[in-house]
């Protein structure tokens, strides 16, 4: 049985152009075009605040989630920006991400950072 291909996209940029024009386009297409079997978007740092404040980005994240992209957010970052409740309300898995990301980096995941 062939190994599943897995991609983790770490989104930390506070730049909305990076989100709209690069990160979200690639992440969503990686899943819907089946470039990878599993795709996760990790919301890290200032991207958490940007996401909560940008309606278009929230809409795009919901579409990604509907299409099977798993979205997680770093709890420490979310708390520091005061956005953890809003992220949870979006259905995003908000948790400590240091250990999961370290496991991905050590494992068979491809990790891309924006």
Gaussian input, Z-matrix of N, CA and C with variables (Angstrom, degrees):
# hf/3-21g

backbone

0 1
 N
 C     1     B1
 C     2     B2     1     A1
 N     3     B3     2     A2     1     D1
 C     4     B4     3     A3     2     D2
 C     5     B5     4     A4     3     D3
 N     6     B6     5     A5     4     D4
 C     7     B7     6     A6     5     D5
 C     8     B8     7     A7     6     D6
 N     9     B9     8     A8     7     D7
 C    10    B10     9     A9     8     D8
 C    11    B11    10    A10     9     D9
 N    12    B12    11    A11    10    D10
 C    13    B13    12    A12    11    D11
 C    14    B14    13    A13    12    D12
 N    15    B15    14    A14    13    D13
 C    16    B16    15    A15    14    D14
 C    17    B17    16    A16    15    D15
 N    18    B18    17    A17    16    D16
 C    19    B19    18    A18    17    D17
 C    20    B20    19    A19    18    D18
 N    21    B21    20    A20    19    D19
 C    22    B22    21    A21    20    D20
 C    23    B23    22    A22    21    D21
 N    24    B24    23    A23    22    D22
 C    25    B25    24    A24    23    D23
 C    26    B26    25    A25    24    D24
 N    27    B27    26    A26    25    D25
 C    28    B28    27    A27    26    D26
 C    29    B29    28    A28    27    D27
 N    30    B30    29    A29    28    D28
 C    31    B31    30    A30    29    D29
 C    32    B32    31    A31    30    D30
 N    33    B33    32    A32    31    D31
 C    34    B34    33    A33    32    D32
 C    35    B35    34    A34    33    D33
 N    36    B36    35    A35    34    D34
 C    37    B37    36    A36    35    D35
 C    38    B38    37    A37    36    D36
 N    39    B39    38    A38    37    D37
 C    40    B40    39    A39    38    D38
 C    41    B41    40    A40    39    D39
 N    42    B42    41    A41    40    D40
 C    43    B43    42    A42    41    D41
 C    44    B44    43    A43    42    D42
 N    45    B45    44    A44    43    D43
 C    46    B46    45    A45    44    D44
 C    47    B47    46    A46    45    D45
 N    48    B48    47    A47    46    D46
 C    49    B49    48    A48    47    D47
 C    50    B50    49    A49    48    D48
 N    51    B51    50    A50    49    D49
 C    52    B52    51    A51    50    D50
 C    53    B53    52    A52    51    D51
 N    54    B54    53    A53    52    D52
 C    55    B55    54    A54    53    D53
 C    56    B56    55    A55    54    D54
 N    57    B57    56    A56    55    D55
 C    58    B58    57    A57    56    D56
 C    59    B59    58    A58    57    D57
 N    60    B60    59    A59    58    D58
 C    61    B61    60    A60    59    D59
 C    62    B62    61    A61    60    D60
 N    63    B63    62    A62    61    D61
 C    64    B64    63    A63    62    D62
 C    65    B65    64    A64    63    D63
 N    66    B66    65    A65    64    D64
 C    67    B67    66    A66    65    D65
 C    68    B68    67    A67    66    D66
 N    69    B69    68    A68    67    D67
 C    70    B70    69    A69    68    D68
 C    71    B71    70    A70    69    D69
 N    72    B72    71    A71    70    D70
 C    73    B73    72    A72    71    D71
 C    74    B74    73    A73    72    D72
 N    75    B75    74    A74    73    D73
 C    76    B76    75    A75    74    D74
 C    77    B77    76    A76    75    D75
 N    78    B78    77    A77    76    D76
 C    79    B79    78    A78    77    D77
 C    80    B80    79    A79    78    D78
 N    81    B81    80    A80    79    D79
 C    82    B82    81    A81    80    D80
 C    83    B83    82    A82    81    D81
 N    84    B84    83    A83    82    D82
 C    85    B85    84    A84    83    D83
 C    86    B86    85    A85    84    D84
 N    87    B87    86    A86    85    D85
 C    88    B88    87    A87    86    D86
 C    89    B89    88    A88    87    D87
 N    90    B90    89    A89    88    D88
 C    91    B91    90    A90    89    D89
 C    92    B92    91    A91    90    D90
 N    93    B93    92    A92    91    D91
 C    94    B94    93    A93    92    D92
 C    95    B95    94    A94    93    D93
 N    96    B96    95    A95    94    D94
 C    97    B97    96    A96    95    D95
 C    98    B98    97    A97    96    D96
 N    99    B99    98    A98    97    D97
 C   100   B100    99    A99    98    D98
 C   101   B101   100   A100    99    D99
 N   102   B102   101   A101   100   D100
 C   103   B103   102   A102   101   D101
 C   104   B104   103   A103   102   D102
 N   105   B105   104   A104   103   D103
 C   106   B106   105   A105   104   D104
 C   107   B107   106   A106   105   D105
 N   108   B108   107   A107   106   D106
 C   109   B109   108   A108   107   D107
 C   110   B110   109   A109   108   D108
 N   111   B111   110   A110   109   D109
 C   112   B112   111   A111   110   D110
 C   113   B113   112   A112   111   D111
 N   114   B114   113   A113   112   D112
 C   115   B115   114   A114   113   D113
 C   116   B116   115   A115   114   D114
 N   117   B117   116   A116   115   D115
 C   118   B118   117   A117   116   D116
 C   119   B119   118   A118   117   D117
 N   120   B120   119   A119   118   D118
 C   121   B121   120   A120   119   D119
 C   122   B122   121   A121   120   D120
 N   123   B123   122   A122   121   D121
 C   124   B124   123   A123   122   D122
 C   125   B125   124   A124   123   D123
 N   126   B126   125   A125   124   D124
 C   127   B127   126   A126   125   D125
 C   128   B128   127   A127   126   D126
 N   129   B129   128   A128   127   D127
 C   130   B130   129   A129   128   D128
 C   131   B131   130   A130   129   D129
 N   132   B132   131   A131   130   D130
 C   133   B133   132   A132   131   D131
 C   134   B134   133   A133   132   D132
 N   135   B135   134   A134   133   D133
 C   136   B136   135   A135   134   D134
 C   137   B137   136   A136   135   D135
 N   138   B138   137   A137   136   D136
 C   139   B139   138   A138   137   D137
 C   140   B140   139   A139   138   D138
 N   141   B141   140   A140   139   D139
 C   142   B142   141   A141   140   D140
 C   143   B143   142   A142   141   D141
 N   144   B144   143   A143   142   D142
 C   145   B145   144   A144   143   D143
 C   146   B146   145   A145   144   D144
 N   147   B147   146   A146   145   D145
 C   148   B148   147   A147   146   D146
 C   149   B149   148   A148   147   D147
 N   150   B150   149   A149   148   D148
 C   151   B151   150   A150   149   D149
 C   152   B152   151   A151   150   D150
 N   153   B153   152   A152   151   D151
 C   154   B154   153   A153   152   D152
 C   155   B155   154   A154   153   D153
 N   156   B156   155   A155   154   D154
 C   157   B157   156   A156   155   D155
 C   158   B158   157   A157   156   D156
 N   159   B159   158   A158   157   D157
 C   160   B160   159   A159   158   D158
 C   161   B161   160   A160   159   D159
 N   162   B162   161   A161   160   D160
 C   163   B163   162   A162   161   D161
 C   164   B164   163   A163   162   D162
 N   165   B165   164   A164   163   D163
 C   166   B166   165   A165   164   D164
 C   167   B167   166   A166   165   D165
 N   168   B168   167   A167   166   D166
 C   169   B169   168   A168   167   D167
 C   170   B170   169   A169   168   D168
 N   171   B171   170   A170   169   D169
 C   172   B172   171   A171   170   D170
 C   173   B173   172   A172   171   D171
 N   174   B174   173   A173   172   D172
 C   175   B175   174   A174   173   D173
 C   176   B176   175   A175   174   D174
 N   177   B177   176   A176   175   D175
 C   178   B178   177   A177   176   D176
 C   179   B179   178   A178   177   D177
 N   180   B180   179   A179   178   D178
 C   181   B181   180   A180   179   D179
 C   182   B182   181   A181   180   D180
 N   183   B183   182   A182   181   D181
 C   184   B184   183   A183   182   D182
 C   185   B185   184   A184   183   D183
 N   186   B186   185   A185   184   D184
 C   187   B187   186   A186   185   D185
 C   188   B188   187   A187   186   D186
 N   189   B189   188   A188   187   D187
 C   190   B190   189   A189   188   D188
 C   191   B191   190   A190   189   D189
 N   192   B192   191   A191   190   D190
 C   193   B193   192   A192   191   D191
 C   194   B194   193   A193   192   D192
 N   195   B195   194   A194   193   D193
 C   196   B196   195   A195   194   D194
 C   197   B197   196   A196   195   D195
 N   198   B198   197   A197   196   D196
 C   199   B199   198   A198   197   D197
 C   200   B200   199   A199   198   D198
 N   201   B201   200   A200   199   D199
 C   202   B202   201   A201   200   D200
 C   203   B203   202   A202   201   D201
 N   204   B204   203   A203   202   D202
 C   205   B205   204   A204   203   D203
 C   206   B206   205   A205   204   D204
 N   207   B207   206   A206   205   D205
 C   208   B208   207   A207   206   D206
 C   209   B209   208   A208   207   D207
 N   210   B210   209   A209   208   D208
 C   211   B211   210   A210   209   D209
 C   212   B212   211   A211   210   D210
 N   213   B213   212   A212   211   D211
 C   214   B214   213   A213   212   D212
 C   215   B215   214   A214   213   D213
 N   216   B216   215   A215   214   D214
 C   217   B217   216   A216   215   D215
 C   218   B218   217   A217   216   D216
 N   219   B219   218   A218   217   D217
 C   220   B220   219   A219   218   D218
 C   221   B221   220   A220   219   D219
 N   222   B222   221   A221   220   D220
 C   223   B223   222   A222   221   D221
 C   224   B224   223   A223   222   D222
 N   225   B225   224   A224   223   D223
 C   226   B226   225   A225   224   D224
 C   227   B227   226   A226   225   D225
 N   228   B228   227   A227   226   D226
 C   229   B229   228   A228   227   D227
 C   230   B230   229   A229   228   D228
 N   231   B231   230   A230   229   D229
 C   232   B232   231   A231   230   D230
 C   233   B233   232   A232   231   D231
 N   234   B234   233   A233   232   D232
 C   235   B235   234   A234   233   D233
 C   236   B236   235   A235   234   D234
 N   237   B237   236   A236   235   D235
 C   238   B238   237   A237   236   D236
 C   239   B239   238   A238   237   D237
 N   240   B240   239   A239   238   D238
 C   241   B241   240   A240   239   D239
 C   242   B242   241   A241   240   D240
 N   243   B243   242   A242   241   D241
 C   244   B244   243   A243   242   D242
 C   245   B245   244   A244   243   D243
 N   246   B246   245   A245   244   D244
 C   247   B247   246   A246   245   D245
 C   248   B248   247   A247   246   D246
 N   249   B249   248   A248   247   D247
 C   250   B250   249   A249   248   D248
 C   251   B251   250   A250   249   D249
 N   252   B252   251   A251   250   D250
 C   253   B253   252   A252   251   D251
 C   254   B254   253   A253   252   D252
 N   255   B255   254   A254   253   D253
 C   256   B256   255   A255   254   D254
 C   257   B257   256   A256   255   D255
 N   258   B258   257   A257   256   D256
 C   259   B259   258   A258   257   D257
 C   260   B260   259   A259   258   D258
 N   261   B261   260   A260   259   D259
 C   262   B262   261   A261   260   D260
 C   263   B263   262   A262   261   D261
 N   264   B264   263   A263   262   D262
 C   265   B265   264   A264   263   D263
 C   266   B266   265   A265   264   D264
 N   267   B267   266   A266   265   D265
 C   268   B268   267   A267   266   D266
 C   269   B269   268   A268   267   D267
 N   270   B270   269   A269   268   D268
 C   271   B271   270   A270   269   D269
 C   272   B272   271   A271   270   D270
 N   273   B273   272   A272   271   D271
 C   274   B274   273   A273   272   D272
 C   275   B275   274   A274   273   D273
 N   276   B276   275   A275   274   D274
 C   277   B277   276   A276   275   D275
 C   278   B278   277   A277   276   D276
 N   279   B279   278   A278   277   D277
 C   280   B280   279   A279   278   D278
 C   281   B281   280   A280   279   D279
 N   282   B282   281   A281   280   D280
 C   283   B283   282   A282   281   D281
 C   284   B284   283   A283   282   D282
 N   285   B285   284   A284   283   D283
 C   286   B286   285   A285   284   D284
 C   287   B287   286   A286   285   D285
 N   288   B288   287   A287   286   D286
 C   289   B289   288   A288   287   D287
 C   290   B290   289   A289   288   D288
 N   291   B291   290   A290   289   D289
 C   292   B292   291   A291   290   D290
 C   293   B293   292   A292   291   D291
 N   294   B294   293   A293   292   D292
 C   295   B295   294   A294   293   D293
 C   296   B296   295   A295   294   D294
 N   297   B297   296   A296   295   D295
 C   298   B298   297   A297   296   D296
 C   299   B299   298   A298   297   D297
 N   300   B300   299   A299   298   D298
 C   301   B301   300   A300   299   D299
 C   302   B302   301   A301   300   D300
 N   303   B303   302   A302   301   D301
 C   304   B304   303   A303   302   D302
 C   305   B305   304   A304   303   D303
 N   306   B306   305   A305   304   D304
 C   307   B307   306   A306   305   D305
 C   308   B308   307   A307   306   D306
 N   309   B309   308   A308   307   D307
 C   310   B310   309   A309   308   D308
 C   311   B311   310   A310   309   D309
 N   312   B312   311   A311   310   D310
 C   313   B313   312   A312   311   D311
 C   314   B314   313   A313   312   D312
 N   315   B315   314   A314   313   D313
 C   316   B316   315   A315   314   D314
 C   317   B317   316   A316   315   D315
 N   318   B318   317   A317   316   D316
 C   319   B319   318   A318   317   D317
 C   320   B320   319   A319   318   D318
 N   321   B321   320   A320   319   D319
 C   322   B322   321   A321   320   D320
 C   323   B323   322   A322   321   D321
 N   324   B324   323   A323   322   D322
 C   325   B325   324   A324   323   D323
 C   326   B326   325   A325   324   D324
 N   327   B327   326   A326   325   D325
 C   328   B328   327   A327   326   D326
 C   329   B329   328   A328   327   D327
 N   330   B330   329   A329   328   D328
 C   331   B331   330   A330   329   D329
 C   332   B332   331   A331   330   D330
 N   333   B333   332   A332   331   D331
 C   334   B334   333   A333   332   D332
 C   335   B335   334   A334   333   D333
 N   336   B336   335   A335   334   D334
 C   337   B337   336   A336   335   D335
 C   338   B338   337   A337   336   D336
 N   339   B339   338   A338   337   D337
 C   340   B340   339   A339   338   D338
 C   341   B341   340   A340   339   D339

   B1=1.4558
   B2=1.5304
   B3=1.3226
   B4=1.4699
   B5=1.5199
   B6=1.3479
   B7=1.4560
   B8=1.5188
   B9=1.3267
   B10=1.4661
   B11=1.5237
   B12=1.3186
   B13=1.4643
   B14=1.5253
   B15=1.3365
   B16=1.4655
   B17=1.5227
   B18=1.3347
   B19=1.4540
   B20=1.5213
   B21=1.3200
   B22=1.4688
   B23=1.5209
   B24=1.3256
   B25=1.4619
   B26=1.5239
   B27=1.3235
   B28=1.4587
   B29=1.5297
   B30=1.3358
   B31=1.4597
   B32=1.5219
   B33=1.3349
   B34=1.4605
   B35=1.5267
   B36=1.3042
   B37=1.4558
   B38=1.5302
   B39=1.3230
   B40=1.4651
   B41=1.5281
   B42=1.3274
   B43=1.4551
   B44=1.5287
   B45=1.3317
   B46=1.4676
   B47=1.5245
   B48=1.3408
   B49=1.4667
   B50=1.5203
   B51=1.3258
   B52=1.4621
   B53=1.5255
   B54=1.3219
   B55=1.4654
   B56=1.5211
   B57=1.3358
   B58=1.4642
   B59=1.5245
   B60=1.3149
   B61=1.4568
   B62=1.5343
   B63=1.3351
   B64=1.4633
   B65=1.5259
   B66=1.3168
   B67=1.4640
   B68=1.5242
   B69=1.3254
   B70=1.4645
   B71=1.5223
   B72=1.3326
   B73=1.4685
   B74=1.5255
   B75=1.3259
   B76=1.4591
   B77=1.5319
   B78=1.3100
   B79=1.4660
   B80=1.5248
   B81=1.3128
   B82=1.4606
   B83=1.5301
   B84=1.3186
   B85=1.4621
   B86=1.5204
   B87=1.3255
   B88=1.4688
   B89=1.5198
   B90=1.3141
   B91=1.4642
   B92=1.5310
   B93=1.3307
   B94=1.4742
   B95=1.5292
   B96=1.3178
   B97=1.4667
   B98=1.5237
   B99=1.3343
   B100=1.4658
   B101=1.5287
   B102=1.3451
   B103=1.4523
   B104=1.5191
   B105=1.3387
   B106=1.4634
   B107=1.5213
   B108=1.3203
   B109=1.4619
   B110=1.5282
   B111=1.3223
   B112=1.4635
   B113=1.5176
   B114=1.3387
   B115=1.4629
   B116=1.5218
   B117=1.3236
   B118=1.4624
   B119=1.5160
   B120=1.3209
   B121=1.4533
   B122=1.5194
   B123=1.3246
   B124=1.4653
   B125=1.5199
   B126=1.3201
   B127=1.4604
   B128=1.5265
   B129=1.3310
   B130=1.4595
   B131=1.5254
   B132=1.3059
   B133=1.4624
   B134=1.5159
   B135=1.3414
   B136=1.4614
   B137=1.5236
   B138=1.3239
   B139=1.4715
   B140=1.5244
   B141=1.3227
   B142=1.4672
   B143=1.5236
   B144=1.3075
   B145=1.4650
   B146=1.5311
   B147=1.3312
   B148=1.4603
   B149=1.5209
   B150=1.3151
   B151=1.4610
   B152=1.5188
   B153=1.3034
   B154=1.4646
   B155=1.5260
   B156=1.3188
   B157=1.4550
   B158=1.5184
   B159=1.3302
   B160=1.4645
   B161=1.5377
   B162=1.3109
   B163=1.4750
   B164=1.5304
   B165=1.3332
   B166=1.4675
   B167=1.5233
   B168=1.3216
   B169=1.4660
   B170=1.5238
   B171=1.3314
   B172=1.4710
   B173=1.5287
   B174=1.3237
   B175=1.4661
   B176=1.5234
   B177=1.3214
   B178=1.4658
   B179=1.5281
   B180=1.3231
   B181=1.4661
   B182=1.5243
   B183=1.3152
   B184=1.4733
   B185=1.5159
   B186=1.3405
   B187=1.4649
   B188=1.5291
   B189=1.3453
   B190=1.4618
   B191=1.5217
   B192=1.3257
   B193=1.4624
   B194=1.5285
   B195=1.3142
   B196=1.4643
   B197=1.5275
   B198=1.3290
   B199=1.4606
   B200=1.5247
   B201=1.3258
   B202=1.4555
   B203=1.5104
   B204=1.3287
   B205=1.4618
   B206=1.5291
   B207=1.3107
   B208=1.4566
   B209=1.5249
   B210=1.3354
   B211=1.4631
   B212=1.5145
   B213=1.3247
   B214=1.4608
   B215=1.5223
   B216=1.3225
   B217=1.4615
   B218=1.5149
   B219=1.3099
   B220=1.4547
   B221=1.5327
   B222=1.3237
   B223=1.4637
   B224=1.5240
   B225=1.3268
   B226=1.4652
   B227=1.5308
   B228=1.3141
   B229=1.4663
   B230=1.5243
   B231=1.3213
   B232=1.4693
   B233=1.5244
   B234=1.3188
   B235=1.4667
   B236=1.5250
   B237=1.3300
   B238=1.4620
   B239=1.5262
   B240=1.3252
   B241=1.4688
   B242=1.5263
   B243=1.3247
   B244=1.4554
   B245=1.5189
   B246=1.3490
   B247=1.4684
   B248=1.5306
   B249=1.3208
   B250=1.4673
   B251=1.5260
   B252=1.3169
   B253=1.4685
   B254=1.5299
   B255=1.3323
   B256=1.4668
   B257=1.5312
   B258=1.3277
   B259=1.4573
   B260=1.5286
   B261=1.3162
   B262=1.4662
   B263=1.5260
   B264=1.3301
   B265=1.4685
   B266=1.5257
   B267=1.3197
   B268=1.4647
   B269=1.5250
   B270=1.3216
   B271=1.4552
   B272=1.5170
   B273=1.3223
   B274=1.4615
   B275=1.5293
   B276=1.3110
   B277=1.4560
   B278=1.5279
   B279=1.3271
   B280=1.4685
   B281=1.5247
   B282=1.3329
   B283=1.4642
   B284=1.5211
   B285=1.3192
   B286=1.4601
   B287=1.5200
   B288=1.3111
   B289=1.4642
   B290=1.5209
   B291=1.3347
   B292=1.4611
   B293=1.5162
   B294=1.3122
   B295=1.4710
   B296=1.5318
   B297=1.3610
   B298=1.4715
   B299=1.5342
   B300=1.3315
   B301=1.4575
   B302=1.5256
   B303=1.3220
   B304=1.4653
   B305=1.5201
   B306=1.3262
   B307=1.4707
   B308=1.5223
   B309=1.3311
   B310=1.4673
   B311=1.5216
   B312=1.3411
   B313=1.4549
   B314=1.5269
   B315=1.3308
   B316=1.4600
   B317=1.5241
   B318=1.3275
   B319=1.4586
   B320=1.5128
   B321=1.3219
   B322=1.4611
   B323=1.5273
   B324=1.3134
   B325=1.4533
   B326=1.5210
   B327=1.3088
   B328=1.4544
   B329=1.5153
   B330=1.3146
   B331=1.4637
   B332=1.5303
   B333=1.3182
   B334=1.4600
   B335=1.5209
   B336=1.3251
   B337=1.4628
   B338=1.5154
   B339=1.3273
   B340=1.4650
   B341=1.5122
   A1=109.19
   A2=117.70
   A3=119.22
   A4=111.78
   A5=114.11
   A6=120.26
   A7=110.25
   A8=115.92
   A9=120.38
   A10=109.13
   A11=115.58
   A12=119.54
   A13=108.20
   A14=115.27
   A15=119.78
   A16=110.81
   A17=114.72
   A18=121.85
   A19=110.05
   A20=115.53
   A21=121.96
   A22=107.49
   A23=115.92
   A24=121.44
   A25=107.32
   A26=115.82
   A27=121.42
   A28=106.73
   A29=115.07
   A30=121.02
   A31=108.00
   A32=115.54
   A33=119.64
   A34=112.86
   A35=117.46
   A36=121.37
   A37=112.30
   A38=115.72
   A39=121.43
   A40=111.13
   A41=117.53
   A42=122.30
   A43=109.75
   A44=118.56
   A45=120.05
   A46=113.26
   A47=118.30
   A48=119.72
   A49=111.59
   A50=117.09
   A51=120.25
   A52=109.82
   A53=116.76
   A54=120.61
   A55=111.17
   A56=116.61
   A57=121.57
   A58=113.13
   A59=117.09
   A60=120.33
   A61=114.77
   A62=116.02
   A63=117.89
   A64=111.27
   A65=116.40
   A66=121.86
   A67=112.74
   A68=117.38
   A69=119.97
   A70=111.72
   A71=116.71
   A72=119.22
   A73=110.31
   A74=115.76
   A75=118.60
   A76=111.46
   A77=116.72
   A78=120.62
   A79=110.80
   A80=116.83
   A81=120.47
   A82=110.59
   A83=117.22
   A84=120.35
   A85=112.58
   A86=117.37
   A87=119.86
   A88=110.81
   A89=116.48
   A90=120.88
   A91=111.50
   A92=116.56
   A93=119.17
   A94=112.58
   A95=117.72
   A96=121.08
   A97=112.26
   A98=115.05
   A99=122.30
   A100=112.94
   A101=115.60
   A102=118.67
   A103=109.87
   A104=116.43
   A105=123.71
   A106=108.03
   A107=115.85
   A108=120.00
   A109=111.38
   A110=116.11
   A111=121.74
   A112=108.46
   A113=115.44
   A114=120.60
   A115=108.35
   A116=116.07
   A117=121.85
   A118=109.00
   A119=115.46
   A120=122.81
   A121=107.29
   A122=116.42
   A123=121.41
   A124=108.10
   A125=115.73
   A126=123.00
   A127=106.51
   A128=115.73
   A129=120.49
   A130=108.78
   A131=116.86
   A132=121.10
   A133=113.31
   A134=117.07
   A135=121.00
   A136=114.53
   A137=117.52
   A138=118.80
   A139=111.14
   A140=117.87
   A141=121.36
   A142=110.74
   A143=116.15
   A144=120.26
   A145=110.74
   A146=116.85
   A147=120.79
   A148=110.89
   A149=116.99
   A150=121.00
   A151=111.75
   A152=116.91
   A153=120.85
   A154=111.04
   A155=117.60
   A156=121.33
   A157=115.97
   A158=118.23
   A159=121.09
   A160=110.45
   A161=115.76
   A162=121.51
   A163=112.10
   A164=117.51
   A165=120.20
   A166=111.53
   A167=116.75
   A168=119.61
   A169=110.88
   A170=116.88
   A171=119.57
   A172=110.21
   A173=116.91
   A174=121.09
   A175=110.78
   A176=116.45
   A177=120.48
   A178=111.81
   A179=116.93
   A180=119.71
   A181=110.27
   A182=117.17
   A183=119.87
   A184=110.88
   A185=117.85
   A186=120.85
   A187=110.94
   A188=116.67
   A189=120.09
   A190=110.60
   A191=115.84
   A192=120.07
   A193=110.17
   A194=117.11
   A195=121.43
   A196=111.03
   A197=116.03
   A198=120.75
   A199=113.55
   A200=117.45
   A201=120.43
   A202=116.92
   A203=118.23
   A204=119.88
   A205=107.84
   A206=117.06
   A207=122.10
   A208=107.31
   A209=116.53
   A210=120.34
   A211=108.88
   A212=114.61
   A213=121.89
   A214=108.04
   A215=115.98
   A216=120.74
   A217=109.24
   A218=115.07
   A219=122.14
   A220=109.68
   A221=116.96
   A222=121.44
   A223=111.74
   A224=117.94
   A225=119.76
   A226=111.08
   A227=116.12
   A228=120.08
   A229=110.43
   A230=116.38
   A231=120.89
   A232=111.32
   A233=116.20
   A234=120.28
   A235=110.27
   A236=117.07
   A237=119.79
   A238=112.13
   A239=117.29
   A240=121.20
   A241=112.66
   A242=117.56
   A243=121.45
   A244=113.95
   A245=116.99
   A246=119.88
   A247=113.66
   A248=117.75
   A249=119.13
   A250=112.20
   A251=118.13
   A252=120.20
   A253=111.76
   A254=116.67
   A255=119.86
   A256=111.28
   A257=117.26
   A258=120.76
   A259=110.79
   A260=116.42
   A261=120.21
   A262=110.98
   A263=116.62
   A264=121.00
   A265=111.69
   A266=116.90
   A267=121.22
   A268=112.09
   A269=117.29
   A270=120.82
   A271=113.62
   A272=116.29
   A273=121.24
   A274=108.82
   A275=115.92
   A276=123.17
   A277=107.94
   A278=117.38
   A279=122.61
   A280=107.75
   A281=116.03
   A282=120.77
   A283=109.62
   A284=115.87
   A285=120.15
   A286=108.61
   A287=117.57
   A288=120.30
   A289=113.94
   A290=118.02
   A291=119.47
   A292=112.91
   A293=116.61
   A294=120.16
   A295=112.47
   A296=118.59
   A297=117.62
   A298=113.09
   A299=117.36
   A300=119.63
   A301=110.59
   A302=117.74
   A303=120.67
   A304=110.80
   A305=116.98
   A306=120.50
   A307=111.30
   A308=115.93
   A309=119.17
   A310=110.92
   A311=115.65
   A312=120.19
   A313=111.83
   A314=117.21
   A315=121.74
   A316=112.11
   A317=116.71
   A318=121.55
   A319=113.04
   A320=113.98
   A321=120.12
   A322=113.52
   A323=117.62
   A324=121.60
   A325=110.65
   A326=116.80
   A327=122.29
   A328=105.45
   A329=118.50
   A330=121.80
   A331=107.96
   A332=114.37
   A333=122.57
   A334=107.57
   A335=117.11
   A336=120.67
   A337=110.68
   A338=114.36
   A339=122.20
   A340=108.84
   D1=128.56
   D2=-178.29
   D3=-68.67
   D4=149.06
   D5=178.25
   D6=-69.35
   D7=144.87
   D8=177.17
   D9=-76.25
   D10=139.77
   D11=176.83
   D12=-88.34
   D13=136.30
   D14=-173.70
   D15=-134.25
   D16=131.94
   D17=-179.06
   D18=-124.80
   D19=129.99
   D20=171.64
   D21=-114.68
   D22=124.77
   D23=177.93
   D24=-107.73
   D25=117.32
   D26=177.94
   D27=-94.59
   D28=114.40
   D29=-179.16
   D30=-107.00
   D31=110.37
   D32=-178.63
   D33=-122.06
   D34=-7.24
   D35=-175.19
   D36=-72.95
   D37=139.96
   D38=174.66
   D39=-90.93
   D40=3.02
   D41=-178.17
   D42=-84.73
   D43=116.15
   D44=-178.78
   D45=-62.72
   D46=-30.94
   D47=177.88
   D48=-64.58
   D49=-38.51
   D50=176.91
   D51=-61.04
   D52=-43.11
   D53=179.96
   D54=-65.11
   D55=-54.81
   D56=-174.52
   D57=-67.51
   D58=-42.52
   D59=-167.49
   D60=-98.08
   D61=-13.93
   D62=-177.28
   D63=-130.96
   D64=-67.51
   D65=-171.60
   D66=-57.30
   D67=-53.79
   D68=-174.77
   D69=-71.19
   D70=-37.92
   D71=178.52
   D72=-60.52
   D73=-49.17
   D74=-177.66
   D75=-66.54
   D76=-46.60
   D77=-177.04
   D78=-59.42
   D79=-48.22
   D80=-178.38
   D81=-64.63
   D82=-45.10
   D83=179.30
   D84=-66.24
   D85=-32.43
   D86=177.64
   D87=-58.97
   D88=-33.84
   D89=179.02
   D90=-84.32
   D91=-52.98
   D92=-173.52
   D93=-69.67
   D94=-28.64
   D95=177.60
   D96=-89.11
   D97=-0.71
   D98=177.72
   D99=62.49
   D100=33.92
   D101=174.00
   D102=-69.21
   D103=-28.40
   D104=175.63
   D105=-134.78
   D106=148.16
   D107=177.68
   D108=-72.42
   D109=-44.02
   D110=-179.89
   D111=-119.57
   D112=134.79
   D113=178.53
   D114=-133.62
   D115=128.69
   D116=175.80
   D117=-123.01
   D118=137.96
   D119=172.11
   D120=-107.48
   D121=123.17
   D122=179.59
   D123=-108.30
   D124=116.03
   D125=179.49
   D126=-87.15
   D127=117.68
   D128=-170.48
   D129=-136.30
   D130=133.41
   D131=174.77
   D132=69.15
   D133=-140.12
   D134=-172.59
   D135=-64.34
   D136=-15.53
   D137=176.75
   D138=-63.50
   D139=-27.78
   D140=178.87
   D141=-62.18
   D142=-45.30
   D143=178.73
   D144=-66.76
   D145=-41.54
   D146=178.54
   D147=-60.63
   D148=-44.91
   D149=-178.67
   D150=-59.34
   D151=-47.58
   D152=-178.47
   D153=-62.93
   D154=-33.77
   D155=-175.93
   D156=-89.03
   D157=-3.62
   D158=-174.77
   D159=-121.75
   D160=106.26
   D161=-176.71
   D162=-58.18
   D163=-41.23
   D164=-179.52
   D165=-63.62
   D166=-39.90
   D167=177.52
   D168=-66.43
   D169=-40.29
   D170=177.79
   D171=-60.48
   D172=-41.68
   D173=178.69
   D174=-62.52
   D175=-42.15
   D176=179.44
   D177=-66.49
   D178=-38.69
   D179=178.03
   D180=-64.71
   D181=-42.27
   D182=177.96
   D183=-61.48
   D184=-40.23
   D185=177.53
   D186=-63.77
   D187=-41.41
   D188=177.55
   D189=-61.00
   D190=-44.30
   D191=-179.26
   D192=-62.97
   D193=-41.45
   D194=177.56
   D195=-59.77
   D196=-35.65
   D197=-178.62
   D198=-87.34
   D199=5.43
   D200=171.81
   D201=105.20
   D202=1.83
   D203=174.90
   D204=-75.09
   D205=128.20
   D206=176.33
   D207=-83.80
   D208=127.92
   D209=-178.65
   D210=-116.45
   D211=125.73
   D212=178.40
   D213=-126.05
   D214=157.12
   D215=177.00
   D216=-136.98
   D217=146.29
   D218=177.95
   D219=-70.89
   D220=122.73
   D221=-178.50
   D222=-64.13
   D223=-41.73
   D224=-179.02
   D225=-62.74
   D226=-41.80
   D227=177.91
   D228=-65.26
   D229=-45.92
   D230=-178.30
   D231=-60.86
   D232=-42.91
   D233=178.94
   D234=-65.77
   D235=-42.98
   D236=-177.87
   D237=-64.14
   D238=-28.83
   D239=176.94
   D240=-94.58
   D241=-1.87
   D242=178.59
   D243=69.22
   D244=32.91
   D245=-175.13
   D246=-123.56
   D247=11.16
   D248=-175.00
   D249=-62.12
   D250=-42.06
   D251=-179.54
   D252=-63.62
   D253=-40.24
   D254=179.39
   D255=-65.97
   D256=-39.26
   D257=178.17
   D258=-66.09
   D259=-43.53
   D260=177.21
   D261=-60.82
   D262=-40.31
   D263=179.72
   D264=-63.72
   D265=-25.09
   D266=176.73
   D267=-79.62
   D268=-6.30
   D269=-177.57
   D270=88.58
   D271=13.06
   D272=179.79
   D273=-82.31
   D274=137.96
   D275=177.31
   D276=-77.36
   D277=105.93
   D278=-177.76
   D279=-101.21
   D280=117.13
   D281=-175.25
   D282=-158.59
   D283=171.70
   D284=171.98
   D285=-62.32
   D286=130.10
   D287=-174.85
   D288=-113.03
   D289=-5.73
   D290=-179.20
   D291=-59.46
   D292=-50.03
   D293=-178.92
   D294=-68.45
   D295=-46.92
   D296=178.00
   D297=-59.33
   D298=-42.17
   D299=179.42
   D300=-65.76
   D301=-40.60
   D302=177.81
   D303=-60.18
   D304=-40.77
   D305=177.64
   D306=-64.42
   D307=-39.43
   D308=177.43
   D309=-62.80
   D310=-45.15
   D311=-179.22
   D312=-62.65
   D313=-35.98
   D314=179.20
   D315=-79.51
   D316=-20.71
   D317=-174.46
   D318=-95.48
   D319=-149.46
   D320=-173.99
   D321=-97.39
   D322=15.13
   D323=177.69
   D324=-79.58
   D325=143.21
   D326=165.50
   D327=-88.57
   D328=132.98
   D329=-176.81
   D330=-121.62
   D331=125.84
   D332=-179.13
   D333=-121.82
   D334=137.74
   D335=-176.30
   D336=-122.43
   D337=133.26
   D338=174.34
   D339=-122.32

